[in-house]
Amino acid sequence: MNEPPGSPAFAIGAIEPSHRSRIAEILRSTENFRDEEVDVALEVFDAAFGDEDYVLVGAFLSRESGIRHRESMGPEAVPIPDARFPIPDLVGFAIYGPTMGTDRTYDLYWIAVDRSAQGTGCGSVLLSEVERRLEALHARMLVIETSSRSDYAATRTFYLRRGYVEAARIREFYARQDDRIILTKRLAGSPREGWGAVA
Ligand SMILES: CC(C)(COP(=O)(O)OP(=O)(O)OC[C@H]1O[C@@H](n2cnc3c(N)ncnc32)[C@H](O)[C@@H]1OP(=O)(O)O)[C@@H](O)C(=O)NCCC(=O)NCCS
């Protein structure tokens, strides 16, 4: 499918410890996460180096296209192809890992895209990459937890349109009128063998 004109292209790449401040910047740019949630995300980020239970994936803006930096352009920045403009390379990331005590179930711990790049396909590229890697590992299921708050409405739509279904909901888990929603997706790569297999 042809990309619409001006649509940025994203490349999947490795995240290094030196990306820590950029990760914090991305998390804050979303305005979805409280300070303590950003701190928890950074703790998970730190743990990911040297711990195979946390895997980091980065989405980088390809050099051919550009999203002007939101600090230069304001939060309403839109993707503008402009290779001359200084751009932050890393625009989104995901952290996932195996769920302890399960047969090939995985958790998506975090996914976030810089606000200036949201709605341009970056999150879809990241989630597809996570699913592709998990299917290669014959993972059975990916589990995502999110909030029922109205500021997560676009996020929930994002997951539902990508095949995730609400598997459970704990009313007022996070706070009053803020449910914990557990979304799951069965992955295509699961072989028949496994703990749960029946003849
Ligand atoms: C959720 C998120 C990772 C999706 O990434 P993204 O790059 O915006 O998503 P894409 O451009 O690939 O897909 C856009 C789709 O997601 C939804 N969406 C979510 N947030 C959006 C936003 N801010 N702007 C536009 N669309 C958004 C739309 O419904 C859109 O639907 P479509 O399939 O009809 O196009 C990203 O918006 C984000 O970081 N949100 C804030 C942090 C967050 O909620 N993280 C998840 C915590 S559980």
The ligand as an SDF file (V2000), in Angstrom:
LIG
                    3D

 48 50  0  0  0  0  0  0  0  0999 V2000
   -1.3080    4.1340   21.7440 C   0  0  0  0  0  0  0  0  0  0  0  0
   -0.1120    4.5390   20.8680 C   0  0  0  0  0  0  0  0  0  0  0  0
    1.1070    3.7290   21.2700 C   0  0  0  0  0  0  0  0  0  0  0  0
   -0.4770    4.2470   19.4210 C   0  0  0  0  0  0  0  0  0  0  0  0
    0.5910    4.6640   18.5940 O   0  0  0  0  0  0  0  0  0  0  0  0
    0.2870    5.5750   17.3110 P   0  0  0  0  0  0  0  0  0  0  0  0
    1.5560    5.7530   16.5710 O   0  0  0  0  0  0  0  0  0  0  0  0
   -0.4410    6.7880   17.7270 O   0  0  0  0  0  0  0  0  0  0  0  0
   -0.7210    4.6150   16.5190 O   0  0  0  0  0  0  0  0  0  0  0  0
   -0.8860    4.4320   14.9460 P   0  0  0  0  0  0  0  0  0  0  0  0
   -0.6320    5.7210   14.2570 O   0  0  0  0  0  0  0  0  0  0  0  0
   -0.1570    3.2400   14.5010 O   0  0  0  0  0  0  0  0  0  0  0  0
   -2.4210    4.0710   14.8820 O   0  0  0  0  0  0  0  0  0  0  0  0
   -3.3550    5.1050   15.0440 C   0  0  0  0  0  0  0  0  0  0  0  0
   -4.5930    4.4590   15.5590 C   0  0  0  0  0  0  0  0  0  0  0  0
   -4.5270    4.4400   16.9780 O   0  0  0  0  0  0  0  0  0  0  0  0
   -5.5060    5.2800   17.5140 C   0  0  0  0  0  0  0  0  0  0  0  0
   -4.7830    6.3510   18.1950 N   0  0  0  0  0  0  0  0  0  0  0  0
   -4.3040    6.2180   19.4440 C   0  0  0  0  0  0  0  0  0  0  0  0
   -3.7810    7.3570   19.8530 N   0  0  0  0  0  0  0  0  0  0  0  0
   -3.8770    8.2440   18.8260 C   0  0  0  0  0  0  0  0  0  0  0  0
   -3.4920    9.6080   18.6480 C   0  0  0  0  0  0  0  0  0  0  0  0
   -2.9480   10.3120   19.6460 N   0  0  0  0  0  0  0  0  0  0  0  0
   -3.7010   10.1950   17.4540 N   0  0  0  0  0  0  0  0  0  0  0  0
   -4.3050    9.5040   16.4550 C   0  0  0  0  0  0  0  0  0  0  0  0
   -4.6820    8.2210   16.5800 N   0  0  0  0  0  0  0  0  0  0  0  0
   -4.4880    7.5890   17.7610 C   0  0  0  0  0  0  0  0  0  0  0  0
   -6.4270    5.7180   16.4540 C   0  0  0  0  0  0  0  0  0  0  0  0
   -7.6560    5.0860   16.7320 O   0  0  0  0  0  0  0  0  0  0  0  0
   -5.8060    5.2150   15.1500 C   0  0  0  0  0  0  0  0  0  0  0  0
   -6.7040    4.3330   14.5830 O   0  0  0  0  0  0  0  0  0  0  0  0
   -6.6240    3.8170   13.0660 P   0  0  0  0  0  0  0  0  0  0  0  0
   -6.2220    2.3940   13.1940 O   0  0  0  0  0  0  0  0  0  0  0  0
   -7.9970    3.9980   12.5770 O   0  0  0  0  0  0  0  0  0  0  0  0
   -5.6180    4.6460   12.3130 O   0  0  0  0  0  0  0  0  0  0  0  0
    0.2080    6.0470   20.9980 C   0  0  0  0  0  0  0  0  0  0  0  0
   -0.8960    6.8150   20.5450 O   0  0  0  0  0  0  0  0  0  0  0  0
    0.5930    6.4860   22.3940 C   0  0  0  0  0  0  0  0  0  0  0  0
    1.7610    6.5100   22.7380 O   0  0  0  0  0  0  0  0  0  0  0  0
   -0.3930    6.8710   23.2150 N   0  0  0  0  0  0  0  0  0  0  0  0
   -0.1250    7.3960   24.5350 C   0  0  0  0  0  0  0  0  0  0  0  0
    0.5040    6.3810   25.4640 C   0  0  0  0  0  0  0  0  0  0  0  0
   -0.3520    5.1520   25.6820 C   0  0  0  0  0  0  0  0  0  0  0  0
   -1.5680    5.2360   25.8300 O   0  0  0  0  0  0  0  0  0  0  0  0
    0.3190    3.9920   25.7080 N   0  0  0  0  0  0  0  0  0  0  0  0
   -0.3290    2.7350   25.9570 C   0  0  0  0  0  0  0  0  0  0  0  0
   -0.5410    2.5270   27.4240 C   0  0  0  0  0  0  0  0  0  0  0  0
   -1.6060    1.1070   27.7280 S   0  0  0  0  0  0  0  0  0  0  0  0
  1  2  1  0
  2  3  1  0
  2  4  1  0
  2 36  1  0
  4  5  1  0
  5  6  1  0
  6  7  2  0
  6  8  1  0
  6  9  1  0
  9 10  1  0
 10 11  2  0
 10 12  1  0
 10 13  1  0
 13 14  1  0
 14 15  1  0
 15 16  1  0
 15 30  1  0
 16 17  1  0
 17 18  1  0
 17 28  1  0
 18 19  1  0
 18 27  1  0
 19 20  2  0
 20 21  1  0
 21 22  1  0
 21 27  2  0
 22 23  1  0
 22 24  2  0
 24 25  1  0
 25 26  2  0
 26 27  1  0
 28 29  1  0
 28 30  1  0
 30 31  1  0
 31 32  1  0
 32 33  2  0
 32 34  1  0
 32 35  1  0
 36 37  1  0
 36 38  1  0
 38 39  2  0
 38 40  1  0
 40 41  1  0
 41 42  1  0
 42 43  1  0
 43 44  2  0
 43 45  1  0
 45 46  1  0
 46 47  1  0
 47 48  1  0
M  END
$$$$
